[in-house]
Each structure stands twice: as structure tokens, then as C-alpha cells.
Amino acid sequence: MTKNKSLAAVLAVVMLLFAAPAAMAQADEDKVLLTVNGAEIRVSDIRLAAENLVDPLTKVKPNERYVFVVQYLVERQLLAQEAMAKKIEDNAGYKKLLAFYQAKAARDAYFATAILPLVTDQQVRAEYDKQVAEVDGQVRTHLLKIEAADEVAINKIHADLIAGGDFAKVADANTPEGVAKSGGDIGWYTAEEMLTEMAAVVKDLKDGETSKPFKSKFGWLVVKVVERKTSKAQPFEKVQAGLKALLARQKVQEVVDALRKKAVINVVDPDLQKLEVKQ
């Protein structure tokens, strides 16, 4: 199960709340925390700002995040007030930004009030159970690989390895020009993800062992098993937020697909037409 930005946003807000004073802990009470020339900044403003400042907040110490967000909102309010005093509402750039953020706000509010509630706790648990069934107990193997165009070349490479050659160095020495050298490291694979011929060879190798040359549909190969690991699913509580975000994105896509079918989308720009933008 992979982390995602939505989960990171949740964690950033959680960390913010842990570092915040008692006023922020009152989750059910949208208190006024301060005013800027009479304009109120409430608990809900802090939460919204934190959700939109995920990347900057990661660079701030946890115990300083609350003040960071407050200062951000104060500065934003001061500049906004000055802008309005200078009649910024008559500026074309302002009108463009306003329309952009109004559409974003409408989208975000619709997501929170109409789509997110469609994802039930039962659905999140079912998705977790499904993913656990797929990954729990799954064996993944870390592999190194050397390829050669023919049997003669691969036998020579294998002889170098048998003579004590370092697999990674031999792999790099036989990497074609223009291809990044990686010591032959091709990462982690399940048996199902490997080439059929490779899986048949790897299953008989112990950790640290190197295979004899074998032929695949892509040429001649020698592989080395670095190590094996058995996957274990993370506890439900650790991935619950991420899974809910995943299911919510799926719901969004379903809604967008349905709306797209009813919409009239006319791609006018010739360059966009060439890119086959969905209409």
C-alpha cells in the first residue's frame, strides 16, 4: 500500500494540531483566534490553511507549524486588505484569479460535502482486506541481472563471475553505451512479475546465489538473487486515511465521467486537438 499526497496532507494537519495550543484542540468549536483590522481568523481558517500548505509545512519544525500558519494568514489578510484599498477588484488579473479560485472552492466544497460522504467505513475496510489478501505473505525477490546478445557472450560473462568477479562491476562493464549503469540492479519482483524463464531459474536459487546462463525471449541472461522478503500489510489504522482518499478519488472519477458524457466540450485549439484531449 502506497502513501499519497492526500495522506500526507492529513498527517501535516495532525502534526499541526499536536503542536497547537488548547484553542486549536477544540475541534467542535470554531473559535475566533485573532483579528486583523477587524477581520476574524478562526480555527477553521487555520485548518484550511494547513491543508493548503502541506509542502511548506514539511520544512517547518512541528512545534513551530502553528505559528507559521497563523503568521501566513495574518500576512495574507494584511496584503488582501491593502489590495482592496487600492481597488484591486478592478484589475483584470484579479478577476481571472478570483474566477479560478471560485471554481476551485466550489469543486473542493462539493468534494467534501457530496463525494467524500459516499465513501463509507465499510468500503474502506473492504478495500483494506482486498489489498491485504493481495500483498500479505507475498514473497518479493531483489534481483541483479546481466544481459548478452548470444550464448558465447553470456558464457564469458558467467566465467568472469565464477572466477570471483563482482556481479555489479561485471554488469556495469557489460552495460551498452548510453545506458545508465546500475550494477545490474533491476529491483524487487514477485514470481508473477518476472519473465517465465527467469521465475523458473530464480525459484531454485538461494539468497546470494548467481544463476547459470539461460535464454529468455529477450536474449541470454545471468541473474543473482540478492535477498527475499515476505510482504506484511501495515495495520489498518496506519493506512485508513490513505485508502479513504484513494476511494474518494475513484468516486470523483466516476462523477466526472458521468458529467463528461452530458457536457459539451469543444476543443478549439488545433494543437490540443492533435493531443486528443477528451471531449
Secondary structure, DSSP 8 states (H G I E B T S, - for coil): ----HHHHHHHHHHHHHHHS-HHHH-TT---EEEEETTEEEEHHHHHHHHHH-HHHHHTS-GGGHHHHHHHHHHHHHHHHHHHHHTTGGG-HHHHHHHHHHHHHHHHHHHIIIIIGGGS-HHHHHHHHHHHHHHHTT-EEEEEEEEEESSHHHHHHHHHHHHTT--HHHHHHHTS-TTS---TTEEEEE-GGGS-HHHHHHHTT--TT-B---EEETTEEEEEEEEEEEE-----HHHHHHHHHHHHHHHHHHHHHHHHHHHS------HHHHHTT---
